[in-house]
Amino acid sequence: MADDEVKEEKGGKSKMMIFVIIGVVVLVAAVGVAAYLLGARSVQNQEAASAEVEEVEKEQVGPMVDISDFIINILDKNETRYLKASVTLELENEETVAEVNQRMPQIRDSIILLVGNKTFAELNDLQGKLQLRAEIIARLNKILTKGKVKGIYFTEFVVQ
């Protein structure tokens, strides 16, 4: 009877050991598959990011024209506020540079009138600055006839 109990105990341990080994093999396989899938996604993400960088690099930067400092009163109910800003315009071509230089008083006037009607709250956050950028581009493109403004870069922007 003691021999039967020893055999059953050894048989139970053997079965348990087989289940443990199978569990470990399944776990290792699952980790390997997960690592492979994550690695494939990482490679795809890197390829997509490099494609975006190449696309941006292919886009040519147009000629730039600096517009000197602006100091403009902006609207605020409680106190007097000022904006000091410098702007650089990115243009489509060299022909547009000559037109911008010729129309500089009109361009400055248009920007001053636009910004002078903004409130501190509108210019204080990122969304307001992006909105202002879009509005300036639209206004300047209405003035220009030989080309367009591709982009505007605020090289200085201080609100007091």
TORSETOR-228608 format. One record per residue (C-alpha): residue in one letter; chain; x negated, y, z. Coordinates in nm, 2 decimals. Layout:
N
<node><rest>A</rest><kette>A</kette><X>X</X><Y>Y</Y><Z>Z</Z></node>
...
This chain:
160
<node><rest>M</rest><kette>A</kette><X>0.00</X><Y>0.00</Y><Z>0.00</Z></node>
<node><rest>A</rest><kette>A</kette><X>-0.29</X><Y>0.24</Y><Z>0.07</Z></node>
<node><rest>D</rest><kette>A</kette><X>-0.43</X><Y>0.16</Y><Z>-0.28</Z></node>
<node><rest>D</rest><kette>A</kette><X>-0.10</X><Y>0.27</Y><Z>-0.44</Z></node>
<node><rest>E</rest><kette>A</kette><X>-0.10</X><Y>0.60</Y><Z>-0.24</Z></node>
<node><rest>V</rest><kette>A</kette><X>-0.46</X><Y>0.67</Y><Z>-0.35</Z></node>
<node><rest>K</rest><kette>A</kette><X>-0.37</X><Y>0.59</Y><Z>-0.72</Z></node>
<node><rest>E</rest><kette>A</kette><X>-0.07</X><Y>0.82</Y><Z>-0.71</Z></node>
<node><rest>E</rest><kette>A</kette><X>-0.27</X><Y>1.10</Y><Z>-0.55</Z></node>
<node><rest>K</rest><kette>A</kette><X>-0.54</X><Y>1.07</Y><Z>-0.82</Z></node>
<node><rest>G</rest><kette>A</kette><X>-0.28</X><Y>1.05</Y><Z>-1.09</Z></node>
<node><rest>G</rest><kette>A</kette><X>-0.11</X><Y>1.36</Y><Z>-0.95</Z></node>
<node><rest>K</rest><kette>A</kette><X>-0.44</X><Y>1.55</Y><Z>-0.94</Z></node>
<node><rest>S</rest><kette>A</kette><X>-0.52</X><Y>1.45</Y><Z>-1.30</Z></node>
<node><rest>K</rest><kette>A</kette><X>-0.19</X><Y>1.57</Y><Z>-1.42</Z></node>
<node><rest>M</rest><kette>A</kette><X>-0.22</X><Y>1.89</Y><Z>-1.23</Z></node>
<node><rest>M</rest><kette>A</kette><X>-0.58</X><Y>1.94</Y><Z>-1.38</Z></node>
<node><rest>I</rest><kette>A</kette><X>-0.45</X><Y>1.89</Y><Z>-1.73</Z></node>
<node><rest>F</rest><kette>A</kette><X>-0.17</X><Y>2.15</Y><Z>-1.68</Z></node>
<node><rest>V</rest><kette>A</kette><X>-0.43</X><Y>2.40</Y><Z>-1.55</Z></node>
<node><rest>I</rest><kette>A</kette><X>-0.66</X><Y>2.34</Y><Z>-1.84</Z></node>
<node><rest>I</rest><kette>A</kette><X>-0.37</X><Y>2.38</Y><Z>-2.09</Z></node>
<node><rest>G</rest><kette>A</kette><X>-0.27</X><Y>2.70</Y><Z>-1.91</Z></node>
<node><rest>V</rest><kette>A</kette><X>-0.62</X><Y>2.84</Y><Z>-1.93</Z></node>
<node><rest>V</rest><kette>A</kette><X>-0.65</X><Y>2.75</Y><Z>-2.30</Z></node>
<node><rest>V</rest><kette>A</kette><X>-0.31</X><Y>2.92</Y><Z>-2.38</Z></node>
<node><rest>L</rest><kette>A</kette><X>-0.41</X><Y>3.23</Y><Z>-2.18</Z></node>
<node><rest>V</rest><kette>A</kette><X>-0.75</X><Y>3.26</Y><Z>-2.36</Z></node>
<node><rest>A</rest><kette>A</kette><X>-0.57</X><Y>3.22</Y><Z>-2.70</Z></node>
<node><rest>A</rest><kette>A</kette><X>-0.32</X><Y>3.49</Y><Z>-2.60</Z></node>
<node><rest>V</rest><kette>A</kette><X>-0.59</X><Y>3.73</Y><Z>-2.50</Z></node>
<node><rest>G</rest><kette>A</kette><X>-0.78</X><Y>3.66</Y><Z>-2.82</Z></node>
<node><rest>V</rest><kette>A</kette><X>-0.47</X><Y>3.73</Y><Z>-3.03</Z></node>
<node><rest>A</rest><kette>A</kette><X>-0.40</X><Y>4.05</Y><Z>-2.84</Z></node>
<node><rest>A</rest><kette>A</kette><X>-0.76</X><Y>4.17</Y><Z>-2.88</Z></node>
<node><rest>Y</rest><kette>A</kette><X>-0.74</X><Y>4.10</Y><Z>-3.25</Z></node>
<node><rest>L</rest><kette>A</kette><X>-0.42</X><Y>4.29</Y><Z>-3.30</Z></node>
<node><rest>L</rest><kette>A</kette><X>-0.53</X><Y>4.59</Y><Z>-3.10</Z></node>
<node><rest>G</rest><kette>A</kette><X>-0.86</X><Y>4.59</Y><Z>-3.29</Z></node>
<node><rest>A</rest><kette>A</kette><X>-0.68</X><Y>4.59</Y><Z>-3.62</Z></node>
<node><rest>R</rest><kette>A</kette><X>-0.46</X><Y>4.88</Y><Z>-3.51</Z></node>
<node><rest>S</rest><kette>A</kette><X>-0.76</X><Y>5.07</Y><Z>-3.40</Z></node>
<node><rest>V</rest><kette>A</kette><X>-0.93</X><Y>5.02</Y><Z>-3.74</Z></node>
<node><rest>Q</rest><kette>A</kette><X>-0.61</X><Y>5.14</Y><Z>-3.91</Z></node>
<node><rest>N</rest><kette>A</kette><X>-0.59</X><Y>5.45</Y><Z>-3.68</Z></node>
<node><rest>Q</rest><kette>A</kette><X>-0.95</X><Y>5.53</Y><Z>-3.76</Z></node>
<node><rest>E</rest><kette>A</kette><X>-0.90</X><Y>5.49</Y><Z>-4.13</Z></node>
<node><rest>A</rest><kette>A</kette><X>-0.59</X><Y>5.72</Y><Z>-4.11</Z></node>
<node><rest>A</rest><kette>A</kette><X>-0.78</X><Y>5.98</Y><Z>-3.91</Z></node>
<node><rest>S</rest><kette>A</kette><X>-1.08</X><Y>5.97</Y><Z>-4.15</Z></node>
<node><rest>A</rest><kette>A</kette><X>-0.84</X><Y>6.01</Y><Z>-4.45</Z></node>
<node><rest>E</rest><kette>A</kette><X>-0.69</X><Y>6.32</Y><Z>-4.28</Z></node>
<node><rest>V</rest><kette>A</kette><X>-1.03</X><Y>6.47</Y><Z>-4.22</Z></node>
<node><rest>E</rest><kette>A</kette><X>-1.13</X><Y>6.40</Y><Z>-4.59</Z></node>
<node><rest>E</rest><kette>A</kette><X>-0.81</X><Y>6.57</Y><Z>-4.71</Z></node>
<node><rest>V</rest><kette>A</kette><X>-0.88</X><Y>6.88</Y><Z>-4.50</Z></node>
<node><rest>E</rest><kette>A</kette><X>-1.24</X><Y>6.89</Y><Z>-4.62</Z></node>
<node><rest>K</rest><kette>A</kette><X>-1.13</X><Y>6.87</Y><Z>-4.98</Z></node>
<node><rest>E</rest><kette>A</kette><X>-0.91</X><Y>7.18</Y><Z>-4.93</Z></node>
<node><rest>Q</rest><kette>A</kette><X>-1.12</X><Y>7.48</Y><Z>-5.02</Z></node>
<node><rest>V</rest><kette>A</kette><X>-1.15</X><Y>7.77</Y><Z>-4.78</Z></node>
<node><rest>G</rest><kette>A</kette><X>-1.05</X><Y>8.09</Y><Z>-4.95</Z></node>
<node><rest>P</rest><kette>A</kette><X>-1.23</X><Y>8.42</Y><Z>-4.93</Z></node>
<node><rest>M</rest><kette>A</kette><X>-1.20</X><Y>8.60</Y><Z>-4.59</Z></node>
<node><rest>V</rest><kette>A</kette><X>-1.12</X><Y>8.96</Y><Z>-4.52</Z></node>
<node><rest>D</rest><kette>A</kette><X>-1.16</X><Y>9.10</Y><Z>-4.17</Z></node>
<node><rest>I</rest><kette>A</kette><X>-0.91</X><Y>9.36</Y><Z>-4.05</Z></node>
<node><rest>S</rest><kette>A</kette><X>-1.06</X><Y>9.58</Y><Z>-3.77</Z></node>
<node><rest>D</rest><kette>A</kette><X>-0.92</X><Y>9.60</Y><Z>-3.43</Z></node>
<node><rest>F</rest><kette>A</kette><X>-0.56</X><Y>9.70</Y><Z>-3.37</Z></node>
<node><rest>I</rest><kette>A</kette><X>-0.44</X><Y>9.85</Y><Z>-3.04</Z></node>
<node><rest>I</rest><kette>A</kette><X>-0.06</X><Y>9.85</Y><Z>-3.04</Z></node>
<node><rest>N</rest><kette>A</kette><X>0.20</X><Y>9.94</Y><Z>-2.78</Z></node>
<node><rest>I</rest><kette>A</kette><X>0.44</X><Y>9.64</Y><Z>-2.74</Z></node>
<node><rest>L</rest><kette>A</kette><X>0.78</X><Y>9.64</Y><Z>-2.58</Z></node>
<node><rest>D</rest><kette>A</kette><X>0.83</X><Y>9.57</Y><Z>-2.21</Z></node>
<node><rest>K</rest><kette>A</kette><X>1.11</X><Y>9.69</Y><Z>-1.98</Z></node>
<node><rest>N</rest><kette>A</kette><X>0.90</X><Y>9.72</Y><Z>-1.67</Z></node>
<node><rest>E</rest><kette>A</kette><X>0.57</X><Y>9.87</Y><Z>-1.78</Z></node>
<node><rest>T</rest><kette>A</kette><X>0.35</X><Y>9.99</Y><Z>-2.07</Z></node>
<node><rest>R</rest><kette>A</kette><X>0.19</X><Y>9.70</Y><Z>-2.25</Z></node>
<node><rest>Y</rest><kette>A</kette><X>-0.08</X><Y>9.69</Y><Z>-2.52</Z></node>
<node><rest>L</rest><kette>A</kette><X>-0.20</X><Y>9.44</Y><Z>-2.76</Z></node>
<node><rest>K</rest><kette>A</kette><X>-0.56</X><Y>9.45</Y><Z>-2.88</Z></node>
<node><rest>A</rest><kette>A</kette><X>-0.61</X><Y>9.22</Y><Z>-3.18</Z></node>
<node><rest>S</rest><kette>A</kette><X>-0.85</X><Y>9.15</Y><Z>-3.46</Z></node>
<node><rest>V</rest><kette>A</kette><X>-0.73</X><Y>8.96</Y><Z>-3.76</Z></node>
<node><rest>T</rest><kette>A</kette><X>-0.91</X><Y>8.77</Y><Z>-4.04</Z></node>
<node><rest>L</rest><kette>A</kette><X>-0.71</X><Y>8.70</Y><Z>-4.36</Z></node>
<node><rest>E</rest><kette>A</kette><X>-0.78</X><Y>8.39</Y><Z>-4.57</Z></node>
<node><rest>L</rest><kette>A</kette><X>-0.69</X><Y>8.47</Y><Z>-4.93</Z></node>
<node><rest>E</rest><kette>A</kette><X>-0.64</X><Y>8.26</Y><Z>-5.25</Z></node>
<node><rest>N</rest><kette>A</kette><X>-0.90</X><Y>8.41</Y><Z>-5.47</Z></node>
<node><rest>E</rest><kette>A</kette><X>-1.15</X><Y>8.69</Y><Z>-5.51</Z></node>
<node><rest>E</rest><kette>A</kette><X>-0.91</X><Y>8.90</Y><Z>-5.71</Z></node>
<node><rest>T</rest><kette>A</kette><X>-0.68</X><Y>8.91</Y><Z>-5.40</Z></node>
<node><rest>V</rest><kette>A</kette><X>-0.98</X><Y>9.05</Y><Z>-5.20</Z></node>
<node><rest>A</rest><kette>A</kette><X>-0.99</X><Y>9.36</Y><Z>-5.41</Z></node>
<node><rest>E</rest><kette>A</kette><X>-0.62</X><Y>9.41</Y><Z>-5.38</Z></node>
<node><rest>V</rest><kette>A</kette><X>-0.63</X><Y>9.37</Y><Z>-5.00</Z></node>
<node><rest>N</rest><kette>A</kette><X>-0.91</X><Y>9.62</Y><Z>-4.97</Z></node>
<node><rest>Q</rest><kette>A</kette><X>-0.71</X><Y>9.86</Y><Z>-5.19</Z></node>
<node><rest>R</rest><kette>A</kette><X>-0.39</X><Y>9.81</Y><Z>-5.00</Z></node>
<node><rest>M</rest><kette>A</kette><X>-0.55</X><Y>9.80</Y><Z>-4.65</Z></node>
<node><rest>P</rest><kette>A</kette><X>-0.35</X><Y>10.10</Y><Z>-4.52</Z></node>
<node><rest>Q</rest><kette>A</kette><X>-0.02</X><Y>9.93</Y><Z>-4.62</Z></node>
<node><rest>I</rest><kette>A</kette><X>-0.13</X><Y>9.60</Y><Z>-4.47</Z></node>
<node><rest>R</rest><kette>A</kette><X>-0.23</X><Y>9.77</Y><Z>-4.14</Z></node>
<node><rest>D</rest><kette>A</kette><X>0.09</X><Y>9.96</Y><Z>-4.13</Z></node>
<node><rest>S</rest><kette>A</kette><X>0.30</X><Y>9.65</Y><Z>-4.19</Z></node>
<node><rest>I</rest><kette>A</kette><X>0.12</X><Y>9.46</Y><Z>-3.91</Z></node>
<node><rest>I</rest><kette>A</kette><X>0.15</X><Y>9.75</Y><Z>-3.67</Z></node>
<node><rest>L</rest><kette>A</kette><X>0.52</X><Y>9.79</Y><Z>-3.73</Z></node>
<node><rest>L</rest><kette>A</kette><X>0.58</X><Y>9.42</Y><Z>-3.69</Z></node>
<node><rest>V</rest><kette>A</kette><X>0.38</X><Y>9.38</Y><Z>-3.37</Z></node>
<node><rest>G</rest><kette>A</kette><X>0.51</X><Y>9.70</Y><Z>-3.22</Z></node>
<node><rest>N</rest><kette>A</kette><X>0.86</X><Y>9.55</Y><Z>-3.22</Z></node>
<node><rest>K</rest><kette>A</kette><X>0.75</X><Y>9.24</Y><Z>-3.03</Z></node>
<node><rest>T</rest><kette>A</kette><X>0.79</X><Y>9.20</Y><Z>-2.65</Z></node>
<node><rest>F</rest><kette>A</kette><X>0.53</X><Y>9.08</Y><Z>-2.41</Z></node>
<node><rest>A</rest><kette>A</kette><X>0.73</X><Y>8.76</Y><Z>-2.36</Z></node>
<node><rest>E</rest><kette>A</kette><X>0.73</X><Y>8.69</Y><Z>-2.73</Z></node>
<node><rest>L</rest><kette>A</kette><X>0.35</X><Y>8.73</Y><Z>-2.76</Z></node>
<node><rest>N</rest><kette>A</kette><X>0.25</X><Y>8.56</Y><Z>-2.43</Z></node>
<node><rest>D</rest><kette>A</kette><X>0.28</X><Y>8.20</Y><Z>-2.53</Z></node>
<node><rest>L</rest><kette>A</kette><X>0.15</X><Y>7.98</Y><Z>-2.82</Z></node>
<node><rest>Q</rest><kette>A</kette><X>0.48</X><Y>7.96</Y><Z>-2.99</Z></node>
<node><rest>G</rest><kette>A</kette><X>0.51</X><Y>8.34</Y><Z>-3.01</Z></node>
<node><rest>K</rest><kette>A</kette><X>0.16</X><Y>8.37</Y><Z>-3.15</Z></node>
<node><rest>L</rest><kette>A</kette><X>0.24</X><Y>8.11</Y><Z>-3.42</Z></node>
<node><rest>Q</rest><kette>A</kette><X>0.56</X><Y>8.28</Y><Z>-3.50</Z></node>
<node><rest>L</rest><kette>A</kette><X>0.38</X><Y>8.61</Y><Z>-3.53</Z></node>
<node><rest>R</rest><kette>A</kette><X>0.12</X><Y>8.45</Y><Z>-3.76</Z></node>
<node><rest>A</rest><kette>A</kette><X>0.40</X><Y>8.32</Y><Z>-3.99</Z></node>
<node><rest>E</rest><kette>A</kette><X>0.58</X><Y>8.66</Y><Z>-4.00</Z></node>
<node><rest>I</rest><kette>A</kette><X>0.26</X><Y>8.85</Y><Z>-4.08</Z></node>
<node><rest>I</rest><kette>A</kette><X>0.18</X><Y>8.61</Y><Z>-4.37</Z></node>
<node><rest>A</rest><kette>A</kette><X>0.53</X><Y>8.65</Y><Z>-4.51</Z></node>
<node><rest>R</rest><kette>A</kette><X>0.51</X><Y>9.03</Y><Z>-4.49</Z></node>
<node><rest>L</rest><kette>A</kette><X>0.17</X><Y>9.06</Y><Z>-4.65</Z></node>
<node><rest>N</rest><kette>A</kette><X>0.26</X><Y>8.82</Y><Z>-4.93</Z></node>
<node><rest>K</rest><kette>A</kette><X>0.55</X><Y>9.06</Y><Z>-5.01</Z></node>
<node><rest>I</rest><kette>A</kette><X>0.30</X><Y>9.34</Y><Z>-5.05</Z></node>
<node><rest>L</rest><kette>A</kette><X>0.04</X><Y>9.16</Y><Z>-5.26</Z></node>
<node><rest>T</rest><kette>A</kette><X>0.09</X><Y>9.11</Y><Z>-5.63</Z></node>
<node><rest>K</rest><kette>A</kette><X>-0.23</X><Y>8.94</Y><Z>-5.75</Z></node>
<node><rest>G</rest><kette>A</kette><X>-0.25</X><Y>8.66</Y><Z>-5.50</Z></node>
<node><rest>K</rest><kette>A</kette><X>-0.14</X><Y>8.54</Y><Z>-5.17</Z></node>
<node><rest>V</rest><kette>A</kette><X>-0.25</X><Y>8.52</Y><Z>-4.81</Z></node>
<node><rest>K</rest><kette>A</kette><X>-0.32</X><Y>8.15</Y><Z>-4.73</Z></node>
<node><rest>G</rest><kette>A</kette><X>-0.38</X><Y>8.19</Y><Z>-4.36</Z></node>
<node><rest>I</rest><kette>A</kette><X>-0.43</X><Y>8.44</Y><Z>-4.08</Z></node>
<node><rest>Y</rest><kette>A</kette><X>-0.68</X><Y>8.39</Y><Z>-3.80</Z></node>
<node><rest>F</rest><kette>A</kette><X>-0.67</X><Y>8.59</Y><Z>-3.48</Z></node>
<node><rest>T</rest><kette>A</kette><X>-1.03</X><Y>8.65</Y><Z>-3.39</Z></node>
<node><rest>E</rest><kette>A</kette><X>-0.93</X><Y>8.86</Y><Z>-3.09</Z></node>
<node><rest>F</rest><kette>A</kette><X>-0.60</X><Y>8.87</Y><Z>-2.91</Z></node>
<node><rest>V</rest><kette>A</kette><X>-0.56</X><Y>9.04</Y><Z>-2.57</Z></node>
<node><rest>V</rest><kette>A</kette><X>-0.23</X><Y>9.15</Y><Z>-2.42</Z></node>
<node><rest>Q</rest><kette>A</kette><X>-0.24</X><Y>9.39</Y><Z>-2.12</Z></node>
